[in-house]
Amino acid sequence: MRLNENVLLLGKKVVLVPYTSEHVPRYHEWMKSEELQRLTASEPLTLEQEYSMQQSWREDADKCTFIVLDAEKWQAQPNTMEESCMAGDVNLFLTNVGDPSLGEIEVMIAGLTKFEAKIGQGNEPSIRMFQKLHFEQVAVSSVFQEVTLRLTMNEHERQWLLEQTSHVEEKCYRDGSSESH
């Protein structure tokens, strides 16, 4: 997360902020859900393990994690706690040494030329979301019960993405302090 540790992305409907220790309690509560664990192919962690995971991701140069905030809630009150505005997360993994243009993602972000999303076969809402973002199914693993969707960026896709995100502003993040937004 070194890439995004001080980056806030402000959109019309959502705000993306770095995943900090401030977000861990709510995130941990979410991940206690058996359905969410199944949909995200996640294992349950203790609160201490979740804090440790957040810290390791924050220090890892190959992972980029944002917490998704509801922009309307976040902007309504200057001192609103981010935890009360949390709506989800976005993860990018830059782990393919053989192909530095490929990143594994869980939500679409810009920057690379190819994106792959691995989603549990039963997670229809996520599959539909990625299809709306022009991802195409390229593989199915019956062993892992996963669908792999891919988006290869070309000029047409780049222009479409730029149109969809033209309103987003990049700002400096407050790095977990209690300053107002």
Number of C-alpha atoms within 10 A of each C-alpha: 23 16 15 20 20 15 18 21 18 17 16 12 12 20 24 24 28 27 26 18 16 15 19 19 15 12 20 18 10 14 20 15 12 13 13 14 14 14 17 16 15 13 11 13 13 11 14 12 12 18 19 14 15 19 15 13 18 22 15 14 15 16 21 22 25 23 23 21 23 19 18 13 17 20 15 9 11 11 12 15 16 20 16 13 19 22 15 13 17 18 17 21 17 17 14 12 8 7 10 12 13 19 21 19 20 20 17 19 13 12 11 13 14 17 23 23 24 23 22 20 17 13 17 12 10 19 22 12 13 22 15 10 16 17 20 17 17 11 12 16 12 9 6 12 13 18 19 18 20 21 20 15 17 11 8 9 14 15 12 14 17 13 10 11 14 10 10 16 12 12 12 12 17 16 16 15 8 11 9 11 13
